[in-house]
Amino acid sequence: MSRKPDNIEFLTNMMQFGPNAIVAQMLIMEAVSRYAAAVARLKPEDLGGMKDGMVSPEAWIACAKEVHAKMENRLGEPST
C-alpha cells in the first residue's frame, strides 16, 4: 500500500507536473495571496468557531499576516 503524499509533495506535484502545471502555479499563488489577505484583516472574534480548535484564531491570523507579507514581497503587490 502506498502512502499519501504530504502537503508539500502534493502541491509540488500539482505545480510541476501535468498539462496545466504553469497555470496551476499561478492559480495556487493567487489563491494563497487572496486568502491570506482576507484572513489578515480579520479579528480573533471573527473566527469564534476556531476558539477551541487545534489552532487558535490569534495564531491563524498571525500566520495569515506573515504569509500575506511574504506574498506581497514576492509578488511586488502593494499592502492592503
C-alpha positions in Angstrom: 0.0 0.0 0.0 1.4 3.4 -1.0 1.4 6.3 1.3 -0.4 9.6 0.6 1.9 12.5 -0.3 2.3 15.1 2.4 1.1 18.7 1.7 4.4 19.8 0.2 4.6 16.9 -2.1 1.0 17.3 -3.1 1.4 20.9 -4.0 4.7 20.4 -5.7 3.2 17.7 -7.9 0.3 20.0 -8.9 2.7 22.9 -9.6 5.4 20.9 -11.5 3.7 18.1 -13.4 0.7 17.9 -15.7 -0.5 19.8 -18.7 -1.7 22.7 -16.6 1.3 22.9 -14.2 2.3 26.5 -15.1 -1.3 27.8 -14.8 -1.7 25.8 -11.5 1.3 27.7 -10.1 -0.4 31.0 -10.9 -3.7 29.8 -9.5 -2.2 28.5 -6.3 -0.1 31.6 -5.7 -3.1 33.8 -6.3 -5.4 31.8 -4.0 -2.8 31.8 -1.2 -2.3 35.6 -1.6 -6.0 36.4 -1.6 -6.9 34.0 1.3 -4.0 35.3 3.5 -5.0 38.9 2.8 -8.6 38.2 3.7 -7.7 36.4 6.9 -5.1 39.0 7.9 -7.9 41.6 8.0 -10.0 39.6 10.5 -10.2 40.0 14.3 -10.0 36.9 16.5 -13.7 37.2 17.4 -14.5 36.8 13.7 -13.1 33.3 13.9 -15.0 32.2 17.0 -15.6 28.7 15.6 -11.8 28.1 15.9 -11.7 29.1 19.6 -11.4 25.5 21.0 -9.8 24.1 17.9 -6.3 22.8 17.2 -5.2 26.3 16.1 -6.3 29.5 17.9 -7.8 32.4 15.9 -4.9 34.5 17.0 -2.3 32.1 15.6 -4.3 31.7 12.4 -4.4 35.5 11.9 -0.8 35.9 12.8 0.2 33.2 10.3 -2.0 34.9 7.6 -0.3 38.2 8.2 3.1 36.6 7.9 2.1 34.8 4.7 0.4 37.9 3.2 3.6 40.0 3.8 5.8 37.3 2.2 3.4 37.1 -0.8 3.4 40.9 -1.2 7.2 40.9 -1.1 7.4 38.0 -3.6 4.7 39.3 -6.0 5.5 43.0 -5.5 1.9 43.9 -4.6 1.0 47.0 -2.5 0.0 46.5 1.1 -3.8 46.2 1.6 
